[in-house]
Each structure stands twice: as structure tokens, then as C-alpha cells.
Amino acid sequence: MKELTVEASIGNLNDALDFVNGELELHNCSPELRNQIDIAMEEIFMNIARYAYKPADGYVRICIFVGEEIVVTFEDTGKPFNPVEQAEPDLNKPVMERKIGGLGIFLVKQLMDKVAYTRVDNKNVLTITKEIAGNHL
């Protein structure tokens, strides 16, 4: 498992993506699979950067493990927030009638095989998992 800790700021998104993509490339993951991970990562990282610590600043720890599946974990000590429990958006309503928010985590859930949240030692721990079988090379 590899890990990176960076300040949870929008300016560090590319560093986080480069870190994870470097590991995915080492394991010859397909561009399609890397793209799905990138979309999920961007959504999660940006939410942490925008909302976890406001108005203060903080850090996010990103861990990645690549084996039979890709497991990426995000840890922050920001405000408790479980995105997995958020209600799914009503996609049948016209756009102007929908509540703001919720589409990002909905997309993450659609792209990943598993999305799990826990609160441990005053930390938000969000883990996304993507199976490699059929997506490798």
C-alpha cells in the first residue's frame, strides 16, 4: 500500500491524481479504468477540500492498494460526514426542480464496485473499490 498526505486544498488535486495514476500505470491498468478512478477521486477530493475543514484548513491522507482490485482510501479529520448515507438524487425531476448537491457521490457509487464510509479515531474514512478483472490492460 502506498500513501500520500497533502493539504486538503483544491490546488493539490493534481498531486493527488498524479500519485494515484502513477500507481495505476505501474500495474498496467487500462485508460478506461484510470479514468473511472480519476472521476471518483476528483469528486471525493474536491468535497474534502471544499467542506471538511471550513473555515479552517486540514489534511487528507490518500492510500492506494492495487491487487485483485484497486482500493483507494481517503482519511481526513474534518467535520463528520458520511456521503454514502446521502439520499440519491431524483433524476426523474427536471434539473431546475432538483436539490443542489448529491450528483457527485451518486456518480462515484455508479463508477465504483464498492463505496464504504466509517468514522474512526475522529477521522472520516471513505474507501472506494474497483475490481480489476476485465478492466486490466
C-alpha positions as CSV (number, residue, x, y, z in Angstrom):
1,M,0.0,0.0,0.0
2,K,1.2,3.5,-0.9
3,E,0.1,6.7,0.8
4,L,0.2,10.4,0.3
5,T,-0.7,13.2,2.7
6,V,-1.4,16.6,1.4
7,E,-3.2,19.7,2.5
8,A,-6.9,19.4,1.6
9,S,-6.9,22.3,-0.9
10,I,-8.2,22.5,-4.4
11,G,-4.6,23.3,-5.6
12,N,-3.4,19.8,-4.5
13,L,-5.9,17.9,-6.6
14,N,-3.4,17.3,-9.4
15,D,-0.8,16.0,-6.9
16,A,-3.4,13.5,-5.6
17,L,-4.4,12.4,-9.1
18,D,-0.7,12.1,-10.2
19,F,0.0,9.9,-7.1
20,V,-2.8,7.5,-7.8
21,N,-2.3,7.4,-11.5
22,G,1.3,6.6,-11.0
23,E,0.4,3.5,-9.1
24,L,-2.3,2.5,-11.6
25,E,0.2,2.9,-14.5
26,L,2.7,0.7,-12.7
27,H,0.1,-2.0,-12.6
28,N,-0.8,-1.5,-16.3
29,C,-4.4,-0.5,-15.5
30,S,-6.4,0.4,-18.6
31,P,-7.0,4.1,-19.5
32,E,-10.8,3.5,-19.0
33,L,-10.2,2.1,-15.5
34,R,-7.8,5.0,-14.7
35,N,-10.4,7.5,-15.9
36,Q,-13.1,6.0,-13.7
37,I,-10.8,6.2,-10.7
38,D,-9.9,9.8,-11.6
39,I,-13.5,10.9,-11.8
40,A,-14.3,9.3,-8.4
41,M,-11.1,10.7,-6.8
42,E,-11.8,14.2,-8.1
43,E,-15.3,14.3,-6.6
44,I,-14.1,13.0,-3.3
45,F,-11.0,15.1,-3.0
46,M,-12.8,18.3,-4.0
47,N,-15.6,17.6,-1.4
48,I,-13.0,17.2,1.3
49,A,-11.1,20.3,0.1
50,R,-14.3,22.4,0.0
51,Y,-16.2,21.3,3.0
52,A,-14.4,19.1,5.5
53,Y,-12.5,21.8,7.4
54,K,-14.1,25.1,6.6
55,P,-13.3,27.7,7.7
56,A,-10.0,26.1,8.9
57,D,-7.5,24.1,6.9
58,G,-6.5,20.5,7.2
59,Y,-5.0,17.5,5.5
60,V,-6.2,14.4,3.6
61,R,-4.4,11.1,3.6
62,I,-4.8,9.0,0.5
63,C,-3.9,5.4,0.4
64,I,-3.9,3.1,-2.6
65,F,-3.6,-0.7,-2.9
66,V,-3.6,-2.4,-6.2
67,G,-4.1,-6.2,-6.3
68,E,-7.1,-8.1,-7.5
69,E,-8.9,-4.8,-7.0
70,I,-8.0,-1.2,-6.7
71,V,-8.7,0.2,-3.2
72,V,-8.3,3.9,-2.6
73,T,-8.9,5.3,0.9
74,F,-9.4,8.9,1.9
75,E,-8.9,10.0,5.5
76,D,-9.5,13.4,7.0
77,T,-10.1,14.8,10.4
78,G,-12.7,17.3,9.2
79,K,-16.4,17.5,10.2
80,P,-18.1,14.1,10.4
81,F,-19.8,13.4,7.1
82,N,-21.0,10.1,5.6
83,P,-21.6,10.6,1.9
84,V,-22.7,7.0,1.5
85,E,-25.9,7.8,3.6
86,Q,-26.9,10.7,1.4
87,A,-30.1,10.3,-0.5
88,E,-29.8,9.6,-4.2
89,P,-30.9,12.5,-6.4
90,D,-34.2,12.2,-8.1
91,L,-33.1,12.0,-11.7
92,N,-36.7,12.0,-12.9
93,K,-37.3,15.6,-11.8
94,P,-36.5,18.4,-14.2
95,V,-33.0,19.8,-13.4
96,M,-34.4,23.1,-12.1
97,E,-36.5,21.3,-9.5
98,R,-33.8,19.1,-8.1
99,K,-31.9,19.8,-4.9
100,I,-28.4,21.1,-5.3
101,G,-25.7,18.5,-4.5
102,G,-25.7,14.8,-4.4
103,L,-24.9,14.0,-8.0
104,G,-21.1,13.6,-7.4
105,I,-21.4,10.8,-4.8
106,F,-24.1,9.3,-6.9
107,L,-21.7,9.2,-9.8
108,V,-18.9,7.7,-7.5
109,K,-21.3,4.9,-6.5
110,Q,-22.1,4.2,-10.1
111,L,-18.5,4.0,-11.2
112,M,-17.1,2.0,-8.3
113,D,-17.9,-1.5,-7.2
114,K,-17.9,-0.6,-3.5
115,V,-18.0,2.7,-1.6
116,A,-17.8,2.5,2.2
117,Y,-17.5,5.0,5.0
118,T,-16.6,4.8,8.6
119,R,-15.7,7.3,11.4
120,V,-12.6,6.1,13.3
121,D,-10.5,8.0,15.8
122,N,-12.1,11.3,14.9
123,K,-11.4,10.7,11.2
124,N,-13.7,10.4,8.2
125,V,-12.5,7.3,6.3
126,L,-14.0,6.8,2.8
127,T,-12.9,3.8,0.8
128,I,-13.6,3.2,-2.9
129,T,-13.0,-0.2,-4.5
130,K,-12.9,-1.1,-8.2
131,E,-12.5,-4.7,-9.5
132,I,-9.6,-5.1,-12.0
133,A,-10.9,-8.3,-13.6
134,G,-11.9,-7.5,-17.2
135,N,-10.6,-3.9,-16.8
136,H,-6.8,-4.8,-16.8
137,L,-4.7,-3.9,-19.9
